[in-house]
């Protein structure tokens, strides 16, 4: 149970970083809004949790309350976009922010 709580805390951090970087509101991202900003923020957060924290797709899915395939699709979509140098640098900066953020244990 403790692992699930830690995963959820990291998911919240990833979502906060993604929302701030994209300029999306909490209401916009937490709801079922399908705007480009909201979708990208959710995908970035899922990517950060899976790749940046090294959390499995299944654990990331549980932390976000989503299906494992949703996390896999988000990761795949962003990996394809990382071929673009500017997007890759932006994602790397977000990943660095996420992985270096202090987490209370």
Jmol script that loads the backbone (N, CA, C; Angstrom):
load data "model"
ATOM      1  N   UNK A   1       0.819  -1.191   0.000  1.00  0.00           N
ATOM      2  CA  UNK A   1       0.000   0.000   0.000  1.00  0.00           C
ATOM      3  C   UNK A   1       0.861   1.253   0.000  1.00  0.00           C
ATOM      4  N   UNK A   2       1.986   1.207   0.692  1.00  0.00           N
ATOM      5  CA  UNK A   2       2.852   2.366   0.755  1.00  0.00           C
ATOM      6  C   UNK A   2       3.419   2.706  -0.621  1.00  0.00           C
ATOM      7  N   UNK A   3       3.755   1.664  -1.401  1.00  0.00           N
ATOM      8  CA  UNK A   3       4.280   1.887  -2.745  1.00  0.00           C
ATOM      9  C   UNK A   3       3.253   2.618  -3.609  1.00  0.00           C
ATOM     10  N   UNK A   4       1.997   2.245  -3.498  1.00  0.00           N
ATOM     11  CA  UNK A   4       0.939   2.892  -4.270  1.00  0.00           C
ATOM     12  C   UNK A   4       0.827   4.371  -3.892  1.00  0.00           C
ATOM     13  N   UNK A   5       0.953   4.678  -2.616  1.00  0.00           N
ATOM     14  CA  UNK A   5       0.884   6.076  -2.161  1.00  0.00           C
ATOM     15  C   UNK A   5       2.079   6.867  -2.689  1.00  0.00           C
ATOM     16  N   UNK A   6       3.250   6.259  -2.687  1.00  0.00           N
ATOM     17  CA  UNK A   6       4.449   6.921  -3.217  1.00  0.00           C
ATOM     18  C   UNK A   6       4.319   7.146  -4.719  1.00  0.00           C
ATOM     19  N   UNK A   7       3.793   6.144  -5.415  1.00  0.00           N
ATOM     20  CA  UNK A   7       3.583   6.289  -6.860  1.00  0.00           C
ATOM     21  C   UNK A   7       2.604   7.419  -7.149  1.00  0.00           C
ATOM     22  N   UNK A   8       1.545   7.514  -6.356  1.00  0.00           N
ATOM     23  CA  UNK A   8       0.547   8.565  -6.559  1.00  0.00           C
ATOM     24  C   UNK A   8       1.158   9.945  -6.298  1.00  0.00           C
ATOM     25  N   UNK A   9       2.004  10.048  -5.273  1.00  0.00           N
ATOM     26  CA  UNK A   9       2.668  11.317  -4.980  1.00  0.00           C
ATOM     27  C   UNK A   9       3.575  11.723  -6.140  1.00  0.00           C
ATOM     28  N   UNK A  10       4.291  10.778  -6.694  1.00  0.00           N
ATOM     29  CA  UNK A  10       5.147  11.070  -7.848  1.00  0.00           C
ATOM     30  C   UNK A  10       4.304  11.434  -9.071  1.00  0.00           C
ATOM     31  N   UNK A  11       3.168  10.779  -9.241  1.00  0.00           N
ATOM     32  CA  UNK A  11       2.263  11.101 -10.350  1.00  0.00           C
ATOM     33  C   UNK A  11       1.754  12.534 -10.205  1.00  0.00           C
ATOM     34  N   UNK A  12       1.423  12.935  -8.983  1.00  0.00           N
ATOM     35  CA  UNK A  12       0.971  14.310  -8.733  1.00  0.00           C
ATOM     36  C   UNK A  12       2.069  15.313  -9.074  1.00  0.00           C
ATOM     37  N   UNK A  13       3.315  14.990  -8.704  1.00  0.00           N
ATOM     38  CA  UNK A  13       4.441  15.857  -9.022  1.00  0.00           C
ATOM     39  C   UNK A  13       4.625  15.954 -10.537  1.00  0.00           C
ATOM     40  N   UNK A  14       4.580  14.817 -11.215  1.00  0.00           N
ATOM     41  CA  UNK A  14       4.722  14.803 -12.671  1.00  0.00           C
ATOM     42  C   UNK A  14       3.624  15.640 -13.323  1.00  0.00           C
ATOM     43  N   UNK A  15       2.411  15.507 -12.819  1.00  0.00           N
ATOM     44  CA  UNK A  15       1.294  16.261 -13.381  1.00  0.00           C
ATOM     45  C   UNK A  15       1.466  17.761 -13.135  1.00  0.00           C
ATOM     46  N   UNK A  16       1.945  18.132 -11.965  1.00  0.00           N
ATOM     47  CA  UNK A  16       2.177  19.553 -11.671  1.00  0.00           C
ATOM     48  C   UNK A  16       3.231  20.143 -12.596  1.00  0.00           C
ATOM     49  N   UNK A  17       4.304  19.411 -12.809  1.00  0.00           N
ATOM     50  CA  UNK A  17       5.361  19.883 -13.710  1.00  0.00           C
ATOM     51  C   UNK A  17       4.820  20.009 -15.127  1.00  0.00           C
ATOM     52  N   UNK A  18       4.077  19.014 -15.571  1.00  0.00           N
ATOM     53  CA  UNK A  18       3.526  19.024 -16.932  1.00  0.00           C
ATOM     54  C   UNK A  18       2.551  20.181 -17.114  1.00  0.00           C
ATOM     55  N   UNK A  19       1.655  20.375 -16.148  1.00  0.00           N
ATOM     56  CA  UNK A  19       0.676  21.474 -16.247  1.00  0.00           C
ATOM     57  C   UNK A  19       1.379  22.821 -16.315  1.00  0.00           C
ATOM     58  N   UNK A  20       2.375  23.009 -15.463  1.00  0.00           N
ATOM     59  CA  UNK A  20       3.098  24.277 -15.429  1.00  0.00           C
ATOM     60  C   UNK A  20       3.838  24.523 -16.741  1.00  0.00           C
ATOM     61  N   UNK A  21       4.463  23.492 -17.269  1.00  0.00           N
ATOM     62  CA  UNK A  21       5.243  23.632 -18.499  1.00  0.00           C
ATOM     63  C   UNK A  21       4.370  23.933 -19.711  1.00  0.00           C
ATOM     64  N   UNK A  22       3.144  23.429 -19.678  1.00  0.00           N
ATOM     65  CA  UNK A  22       2.247  23.577 -20.817  1.00  0.00           C
ATOM     66  C   UNK A  22       1.297  24.753 -20.651  1.00  0.00           C
ATOM     67  N   UNK A  23       1.106  25.188 -19.405  1.00  0.00           N
ATOM     68  CA  UNK A  23       0.197  26.297 -19.147  1.00  0.00           C
ATOM     69  C   UNK A  23      -1.250  25.872 -19.107  1.00  0.00           C
ATOM     70  N   UNK A  24      -1.477  24.652 -18.643  1.00  0.00           N
ATOM     71  CA  UNK A  24      -2.840  24.130 -18.536  1.00  0.00           C
ATOM     72  C   UNK A  24      -3.290  24.189 -17.081  1.00  0.00           C
ATOM     73  N   UNK A  25      -4.556  24.436 -16.877  1.00  0.00           N
ATOM     74  CA  UNK A  25      -5.091  24.506 -15.520  1.00  0.00           C
ATOM     75  C   UNK A  25      -5.353  23.104 -14.979  1.00  0.00           C
ATOM     76  N   UNK A  26      -5.449  23.021 -13.662  1.00  0.00           N
ATOM     77  CA  UNK A  26      -5.753  21.750 -13.004  1.00  0.00           C
ATOM     78  C   UNK A  26      -7.106  21.225 -13.474  1.00  0.00           C
ATOM     79  N   UNK A  27      -8.102  22.114 -13.535  1.00  0.00           N
ATOM     80  CA  UNK A  27      -9.444  21.704 -13.952  1.00  0.00           C
ATOM     81  C   UNK A  27      -9.437  21.165 -15.377  1.00  0.00           C
ATOM     82  N   UNK A  28      -8.687  21.825 -16.236  1.00  0.00           N
ATOM     83  CA  UNK A  28      -8.600  21.416 -17.634  1.00  0.00           C
ATOM     84  C   UNK A  28      -7.973  20.020 -17.765  1.00  0.00           C
ATOM     85  N   UNK A  29      -6.929  19.758 -17.000  1.00  0.00           N
ATOM     86  CA  UNK A  29      -6.199  18.498 -17.110  1.00  0.00           C
ATOM     87  C   UNK A  29      -6.872  17.379 -16.327  1.00  0.00           C
ATOM     88  N   UNK A  30      -7.414  17.696 -15.167  1.00  0.00           N
ATOM     89  CA  UNK A  30      -8.025  16.654 -14.335  1.00  0.00           C
ATOM     90  C   UNK A  30      -9.366  16.179 -14.877  1.00  0.00           C
ATOM     91  N   UNK A  31     -10.027  17.008 -15.659  1.00  0.00           N
ATOM     92  CA  UNK A  31     -11.309  16.620 -16.243  1.00  0.00           C
ATOM     93  C   UNK A  31     -11.097  15.765 -17.478  1.00  0.00           C
ATOM     94  N   UNK A  32     -12.145  15.601 -18.220  1.00  0.00           N
ATOM     95  CA  UNK A  32     -12.056  14.827 -19.456  1.00  0.00           C
ATOM     96  C   UNK A  32     -11.927  15.732 -20.673  1.00  0.00           C
ATOM     97  N   UNK A  33     -11.336  16.893 -20.478  1.00  0.00           N
ATOM     98  CA  UNK A  33     -11.141  17.840 -21.567  1.00  0.00           C
ATOM     99  C   UNK A  33     -10.175  17.225 -22.580  1.00  0.00           C
ATOM    100  N   UNK A  34     -10.506  17.334 -23.853  1.00  0.00           N
ATOM    101  CA  UNK A  34      -9.699  16.738 -24.910  1.00  0.00           C
ATOM    102  C   UNK A  34      -8.918  17.791 -25.696  1.00  0.00           C
ATOM    103  N   UNK A  35      -8.712  18.962 -25.096  1.00  0.00           N
ATOM    104  CA  UNK A  35      -7.939  19.989 -25.789  1.00  0.00           C
ATOM    105  C   UNK A  35      -6.504  19.501 -25.976  1.00  0.00           C
ATOM    106  N   UNK A  36      -5.826  20.072 -26.939  1.00  0.00           N
ATOM    107  CA  UNK A  36      -4.439  19.693 -27.214  1.00  0.00           C
ATOM    108  C   UNK A  36      -3.577  19.880 -25.980  1.00  0.00           C
ATOM    109  N   UNK A  37      -3.781  20.997 -25.268  1.00  0.00           N
ATOM    110  CA  UNK A  37      -2.986  21.265 -24.050  1.00  0.00           C
ATOM    111  C   UNK A  37      -3.240  20.227 -22.980  1.00  0.00           C
ATOM    112  N   UNK A  38      -4.496  19.906 -22.741  1.00  0.00           N
ATOM    113  CA  UNK A  38      -4.837  18.952 -21.686  1.00  0.00           C
ATOM    114  C   UNK A  38      -4.297  17.563 -22.005  1.00  0.00           C
ATOM    115  N   UNK A  39      -4.459  17.143 -23.241  1.00  0.00           N
ATOM    116  CA  UNK A  39      -3.968  15.815 -23.645  1.00  0.00           C
ATOM    117  C   UNK A  39      -2.454  15.764 -23.535  1.00  0.00           C
ATOM    118  N   UNK A  40      -1.768  16.788 -24.004  1.00  0.00           N
ATOM    119  CA  UNK A  40      -0.311  16.803 -23.934  1.00  0.00           C
ATOM    120  C   UNK A  40       0.163  16.804 -22.482  1.00  0.00           C
ATOM    121  N   UNK A  41      -0.479  17.569 -21.628  1.00  0.00           N
ATOM    122  CA  UNK A  41      -0.095  17.595 -20.206  1.00  0.00           C
ATOM    123  C   UNK A  41      -0.238  16.214 -19.580  1.00  0.00           C
ATOM    124  N   UNK A  42      -1.340  15.530 -19.861  1.00  0.00           N
ATOM    125  CA  UNK A  42      -1.521  14.180 -19.318  1.00  0.00           C
ATOM    126  C   UNK A  42      -0.456  13.230 -19.861  1.00  0.00           C
ATOM    127  N   UNK A  43      -0.174  13.314 -21.163  1.00  0.00           N
ATOM    128  CA  UNK A  43       0.834  12.438 -21.756  1.00  0.00           C
ATOM    129  C   UNK A  43       2.216  12.698 -21.170  1.00  0.00           C
ATOM    130  N   UNK A  44       2.566  13.963 -21.013  1.00  0.00           N
ATOM    131  CA  UNK A  44       3.875  14.312 -20.453  1.00  0.00           C
ATOM    132  C   UNK A  44       3.991  13.776 -19.028  1.00  0.00           C
ATOM    133  N   UNK A  45       2.957  13.947 -18.233  1.00  0.00           N
ATOM    134  CA  UNK A  45       2.994  13.459 -16.852  1.00  0.00           C
ATOM    135  C   UNK A  45       3.168  11.938 -16.817  1.00  0.00           C
ATOM    136  N   UNK A  46       2.447  11.239 -17.659  1.00  0.00           N
ATOM    137  CA  UNK A  46       2.557   9.778 -17.707  1.00  0.00           C
ATOM    138  C   UNK A  46       3.960   9.360 -18.141  1.00  0.00           C
ATOM    139  N   UNK A  47       4.505  10.057 -19.120  1.00  0.00           N
ATOM    140  CA  UNK A  47       5.861   9.785 -19.595  1.00  0.00           C
ATOM    141  C   UNK A  47       6.874  10.008 -18.480  1.00  0.00           C
ATOM    142  N   UNK A  48       6.745  11.145 -17.792  1.00  0.00           N
ATOM    143  CA  UNK A  48       7.685  11.451 -16.705  1.00  0.00           C
ATOM    144  C   UNK A  48       7.654  10.385 -15.625  1.00  0.00           C
ATOM    145  N   UNK A  49       6.473   9.937 -15.272  1.00  0.00           N
ATOM    146  CA  UNK A  49       6.374   8.930 -14.220  1.00  0.00           C
ATOM    147  C   UNK A  49       6.990   7.613 -14.665  1.00  0.00           C
ATOM    148  N   UNK A  50       6.670   7.186 -15.873  1.00  0.00           N
ATOM    149  CA  UNK A  50       7.182   5.902 -16.351  1.00  0.00           C
ATOM    150  C   UNK A  50       8.687   5.959 -16.633  1.00  0.00           C
ATOM    151  N   UNK A  51       9.118   6.933 -17.416  1.00  0.00           N
ATOM    152  CA  UNK A  51      10.516   7.005 -17.836  1.00  0.00           C
ATOM    153  C   UNK A  51      11.386   7.669 -16.764  1.00  0.00           C
ATOM    154  N   UNK A  52      10.937   8.810 -16.263  1.00  0.00           N
ATOM    155  CA  UNK A  52      11.743   9.558 -15.299  1.00  0.00           C
ATOM    156  C   UNK A  52      11.900   8.875 -13.960  1.00  0.00           C
ATOM    157  N   UNK A  53      10.851   8.210 -13.490  1.00  0.00           N
ATOM    158  CA  UNK A  53      10.917   7.530 -12.194  1.00  0.00           C
ATOM    159  C   UNK A  53      11.168   6.036 -12.352  1.00  0.00           C
ATOM    160  N   UNK A  54      11.145   5.560 -13.581  1.00  0.00           N
ATOM    161  CA  UNK A  54      11.389   4.136 -13.804  1.00  0.00           C
ATOM    162  C   UNK A  54      10.278   3.245 -13.270  1.00  0.00           C
ATOM    163  N   UNK A  55       9.081   3.777 -13.224  1.00  0.00           N
ATOM    164  CA  UNK A  55       7.935   3.026 -12.707  1.00  0.00           C
ATOM    165  C   UNK A  55       7.304   2.255 -13.861  1.00  0.00           C
ATOM    166  N   UNK A  56       6.940   1.033 -13.618  1.00  0.00           N
ATOM    167  CA  UNK A  56       6.363   0.185 -14.665  1.00  0.00           C
ATOM    168  C   UNK A  56       5.070   0.798 -15.214  1.00  0.00           C
ATOM    169  N   UNK A  57       4.712   0.362 -16.415  1.00  0.00           N
ATOM    170  CA  UNK A  57       3.472   0.834 -17.023  1.00  0.00           C
ATOM    171  C   UNK A  57       2.274   0.515 -16.138  1.00  0.00           C
ATOM    172  N   UNK A  58       2.269  -0.659 -15.540  1.00  0.00           N
ATOM    173  CA  UNK A  58       1.145  -1.065 -14.680  1.00  0.00           C
ATOM    174  C   UNK A  58       1.045  -0.195 -13.438  1.00  0.00           C
ATOM    175  N   UNK A  59       2.176   0.072 -12.799  1.00  0.00           N
ATOM    176  CA  UNK A  59       2.158   0.927 -11.615  1.00  0.00           C
ATOM    177  C   UNK A  59       1.790   2.359 -11.982  1.00  0.00           C
ATOM    178  N   UNK A  60       2.294   2.849 -13.121  1.00  0.00           N
ATOM    179  CA  UNK A  60       1.950   4.202 -13.567  1.00  0.00           C
ATOM    180  C   UNK A  60       0.454   4.287 -13.845  1.00  0.00           C
ATOM    181  N   UNK A  61      -0.088   3.254 -14.458  1.00  0.00           N
ATOM    182  CA  UNK A  61      -1.532   3.230 -14.744  1.00  0.00           C
ATOM    183  C   UNK A  61      -2.331   3.305 -13.454  1.00  0.00           C
ATOM    184  N   UNK A  62      -1.923   2.544 -12.464  1.00  0.00           N
ATOM    185  CA  UNK A  62      -2.627   2.569 -11.181  1.00  0.00           C
ATOM    186  C   UNK A  62      -2.514   3.949 -10.529  1.00  0.00           C
ATOM    187  N   UNK A  63      -1.340   4.564 -10.611  1.00  0.00           N
ATOM    188  CA  UNK A  63      -1.130   5.877  -9.987  1.00  0.00           C
ATOM    189  C   UNK A  63      -1.998   6.955 -10.629  1.00  0.00           C
ATOM    190  N   UNK A  64      -2.227   6.843 -11.936  1.00  0.00           N
ATOM    191  CA  UNK A  64      -3.042   7.830 -12.645  1.00  0.00           C
ATOM    192  C   UNK A  64      -4.501   7.416 -12.756  1.00  0.00           C
ATOM    193  N   UNK A  65      -4.824   6.211 -12.309  1.00  0.00           N
ATOM    194  CA  UNK A  65      -6.203   5.736 -12.431  1.00  0.00           C
ATOM    195  C   UNK A  65      -6.600   5.506 -13.878  1.00  0.00           C
ATOM    196  N   UNK A  66      -5.652   5.048 -14.667  1.00  0.00           N
ATOM    197  CA  UNK A  66      -5.867   4.810 -16.098  1.00  0.00           C
ATOM    198  C   UNK A  66      -5.520   3.364 -16.429  1.00  0.00           C
ATOM    199  N   UNK A  67      -5.804   2.989 -17.645  1.00  0.00           N
ATOM    200  CA  UNK A  67      -5.455   1.670 -18.139  1.00  0.00           C
ATOM    201  C   UNK A  67      -3.978   1.650 -18.541  1.00  0.00           C
ATOM    202  N   UNK A  68      -3.348   0.490 -18.418  1.00  0.00           N
ATOM    203  CA  UNK A  68      -1.946   0.334 -18.793  1.00  0.00           C
ATOM    204  C   UNK A  68      -1.705   0.750 -20.241  1.00  0.00           C
ATOM    205  N   UNK A  69      -2.643   0.442 -21.137  1.00  0.00           N
ATOM    206  CA  UNK A  69      -2.486   0.779 -22.555  1.00  0.00           C
ATOM    207  C   UNK A  69      -2.485   2.294 -22.768  1.00  0.00           C
ATOM    208  N   UNK A  70      -3.168   3.032 -21.917  1.00  0.00           N
ATOM    209  CA  UNK A  70      -3.175   4.498 -22.015  1.00  0.00           C
ATOM    210  C   UNK A  70      -1.781   5.048 -21.740  1.00  0.00           C
ATOM    211  N   UNK A  71      -1.128   4.495 -20.719  1.00  0.00           N
ATOM    212  CA  UNK A  71       0.237   4.927 -20.397  1.00  0.00           C
ATOM    213  C   UNK A  71       1.177   4.563 -21.541  1.00  0.00           C
ATOM    214  N   UNK A  72       1.049   3.339 -22.053  1.00  0.00           N
ATOM    215  CA  UNK A  72       1.905   2.881 -23.152  1.00  0.00           C
ATOM    216  C   UNK A  72       1.726   3.777 -24.381  1.00  0.00           C
ATOM    217  N   UNK A  73       0.495   4.142 -24.703  1.00  0.00           N
ATOM    218  CA  UNK A  73       0.233   5.010 -25.850  1.00  0.00           C
ATOM    219  C   UNK A  73       0.838   6.398 -25.650  1.00  0.00           C
ATOM    220  N   UNK A  74       0.745   6.933 -24.433  1.00  0.00           N
ATOM    221  CA  UNK A  74       1.318   8.249 -24.142  1.00  0.00           C
ATOM    222  C   UNK A  74       2.836   8.224 -24.303  1.00  0.00           C
ATOM    223  N   UNK A  75       3.454   7.199 -23.759  1.00  0.00           N
ATOM    224  CA  UNK A  75       4.921   7.075 -23.846  1.00  0.00           C
ATOM    225  C   UNK A  75       5.341   6.943 -25.305  1.00  0.00           C
ATOM    226  N   UNK A  76       4.652   6.114 -26.044  1.00  0.00           N
ATOM    227  CA  UNK A  76       4.971   5.896 -27.465  1.00  0.00           C
ATOM    228  C   UNK A  76       4.810   7.204 -28.261  1.00  0.00           C
ATOM    229  N   UNK A  77       3.746   7.933 -28.003  1.00  0.00           N
ATOM    230  CA  UNK A  77       3.501   9.189 -28.721  1.00  0.00           C
ATOM    231  C   UNK A  77       4.616  10.202 -28.472  1.00  0.00           C
ATOM    232  N   UNK A  78       5.063  10.298 -27.230  1.00  0.00           N
ATOM    233  CA  UNK A  78       6.110  11.267 -26.919  1.00  0.00           C
ATOM    234  C   UNK A  78       7.469  10.799 -27.406  1.00  0.00           C
ATOM    235  N   UNK A  79       7.726   9.512 -27.377  1.00  0.00           N
ATOM    236  CA  UNK A  79       8.993   8.996 -27.909  1.00  0.00           C
ATOM    237  C   UNK A  79       9.123   9.349 -29.382  1.00  0.00           C
ATOM    238  N   UNK A  80       8.033   9.254 -30.130  1.00  0.00           N
ATOM    239  CA  UNK A  80       8.059   9.608 -31.553  1.00  0.00           C
ATOM    240  C   UNK A  80       8.354  11.090 -31.747  1.00  0.00           C
ATOM    241  N   UNK A  81       7.820  11.930 -30.883  1.00  0.00           N
ATOM    242  CA  UNK A  81       8.047  13.373 -30.992  1.00  0.00           C
ATOM    243  C   UNK A  81       9.444  13.779 -30.573  1.00  0.00           C
ATOM    244  N   UNK A  82      10.126  12.930 -29.815  1.00  0.00           N
ATOM    245  CA  UNK A  82      11.470  13.276 -29.346  1.00  0.00           C
ATOM    246  C   UNK A  82      12.487  13.262 -30.475  1.00  0.00           C
ATOM    247  N   UNK A  83      12.092  12.848 -31.662  1.00  0.00           N
ATOM    248  CA  UNK A  83      12.962  12.950 -32.833  1.00  0.00           C
ATOM    249  C   UNK A  83      13.162  14.402 -33.241  1.00  0.00           C
ATOM    250  N   UNK A  84      12.259  15.275 -32.810  1.00  0.00           N
ATOM    251  CA  UNK A  84      12.368  16.706 -33.085  1.00  0.00           C
ATOM    252  C   UNK A  84      13.268  17.323 -32.012  1.00  0.00           C
ATOM    253  N   UNK A  85      14.354  17.932 -32.426  1.00  0.00           N
ATOM    254  CA  UNK A  85      15.369  18.428 -31.486  1.00  0.00           C
ATOM    255  C   UNK A  85      14.799  19.366 -30.418  1.00  0.00           C
ATOM    256  N   UNK A  86      13.974  20.323 -30.840  1.00  0.00           N
ATOM    257  CA  UNK A  86      13.437  21.294 -29.882  1.00  0.00           C
ATOM    258  C   UNK A  86      12.536  20.612 -28.849  1.00  0.00           C
ATOM    259  N   UNK A  87      11.686  19.709 -29.315  1.00  0.00           N
ATOM    260  CA  UNK A  87      10.803  18.979 -28.401  1.00  0.00           C
ATOM    261  C   UNK A  87      11.626  18.095 -27.471  1.00  0.00           C
ATOM    262  N   UNK A  88      12.664  17.465 -28.002  1.00  0.00           N
ATOM    263  CA  UNK A  88      13.524  16.604 -27.194  1.00  0.00           C
ATOM    264  C   UNK A  88      14.211  17.392 -26.078  1.00  0.00           C
ATOM    265  N   UNK A  89      14.698  18.586 -26.394  1.00  0.00           N
ATOM    266  CA  UNK A  89      15.343  19.419 -25.365  1.00  0.00           C
ATOM    267  C   UNK A  89      14.334  19.833 -24.297  1.00  0.00           C
ATOM    268  N   UNK A  90      13.115  20.163 -24.717  1.00  0.00           N
ATOM    269  CA  UNK A  90      12.061  20.540 -23.779  1.00  0.00           C
ATOM    270  C   UNK A  90      11.729  19.369 -22.858  1.00  0.00           C
ATOM    271  N   UNK A  91      11.558  18.194 -23.440  1.00  0.00           N
ATOM    272  CA  UNK A  91      11.245  17.009 -22.637  1.00  0.00           C
ATOM    273  C   UNK A  91      12.395  16.665 -21.698  1.00  0.00           C
ATOM    274  N   UNK A  92      13.627  16.808 -22.163  1.00  0.00           N
ATOM    275  CA  UNK A  92      14.772  16.516 -21.304  1.00  0.00           C
ATOM    276  C   UNK A  92      14.804  17.461 -20.112  1.00  0.00           C
ATOM    277  N   UNK A  93      14.487  18.720 -20.329  1.00  0.00           N
ATOM    278  CA  UNK A  93      14.447  19.685 -19.227  1.00  0.00           C
ATOM    279  C   UNK A  93      13.362  19.295 -18.216  1.00  0.00           C
ATOM    280  N   UNK A  94      12.204  18.853 -18.700  1.00  0.00           N
ATOM    281  CA  UNK A  94      11.134  18.420 -17.796  1.00  0.00           C
ATOM    282  C   UNK A  94      11.549  17.163 -17.034  1.00  0.00           C
ATOM    283  N   UNK A  95      12.176  16.236 -17.749  1.00  0.00           N
ATOM    284  CA  UNK A  95      12.651  15.011 -17.103  1.00  0.00           C
ATOM    285  C   UNK A  95      13.669  15.333 -16.006  1.00  0.00           C
ATOM    286  N   UNK A  96      14.587  16.236 -16.308  1.00  0.00           N
ATOM    287  CA  UNK A  96      15.589  16.636 -15.314  1.00  0.00           C
ATOM    288  C   UNK A  96      14.921  17.276 -14.100  1.00  0.00           C
ATOM    289  N   UNK A  97      13.937  18.136 -14.339  1.00  0.00           N
ATOM    290  CA  UNK A  97      13.209  18.767 -13.235  1.00  0.00           C
ATOM    291  C   UNK A  97      12.525  17.715 -12.372  1.00  0.00           C
ATOM    292  N   UNK A  98      11.900  16.771 -13.020  1.00  0.00           N
ATOM    293  CA  UNK A  98      11.174  15.720 -12.304  1.00  0.00           C
ATOM    294  C   UNK A  98      12.127  14.815 -11.507  1.00  0.00           C
ATOM    295  N   UNK A  99      13.188  14.372 -12.152  1.00  0.00           N
ATOM    296  CA  UNK A  99      14.080  13.417 -11.477  1.00  0.00           C
ATOM    297  C   UNK A  99      14.904  14.060 -10.357  1.00  0.00           C
ATOM    298  N   UNK A 100      15.101  15.387 -10.441  1.00  0.00           N
ATOM    299  CA  UNK A 100      15.893  16.064  -9.405  1.00  0.00           C
ATOM    300  C   UNK A 100      15.034  16.704  -8.316  1.00  0.00           C
ATOM    301  N   UNK A 101      13.735  16.617  -8.446  1.00  0.00           N
ATOM    302  CA  UNK A 101      12.856  17.186  -7.430  1.00  0.00           C
ATOM    303  C   UNK A 101      12.973  16.364  -6.143  1.00  0.00           C
ATOM    304  N   UNK A 102      13.142  17.026  -5.006  1.00  0.00           N
ATOM    305  CA  UNK A 102      13.223  16.276  -3.750  1.00  0.00           C
ATOM    306  C   UNK A 102      11.889  15.649  -3.386  1.00  0.00           C
ATOM    307  N   UNK A 103      11.944  14.423  -2.920  1.00  0.00           N
ATOM    308  CA  UNK A 103      10.747  13.704  -2.507  1.00  0.00           C
ATOM    309  C   UNK A 103      10.918  13.293  -1.051  1.00  0.00           C
ATOM    310  N   UNK A 104       9.958  13.649  -0.223  1.00  0.00           N
ATOM    311  CA  UNK A 104      10.020  13.276   1.198  1.00  0.00           C
ATOM    312  C   UNK A 104       9.724  11.788   1.334  1.00  0.00           C
ATOM    313  N   UNK A 105      10.487  11.131   2.167  1.00  0.00           N
ATOM    314  CA  UNK A 105      10.246   9.706   2.416  1.00  0.00           C
ATOM    315  C   UNK A 105       9.885   9.465   3.851  1.00  0.00           C
TER     316      UNK A 105
END
end "model"
wireframe off; spacefill off
backbone 0.3
color backbone group
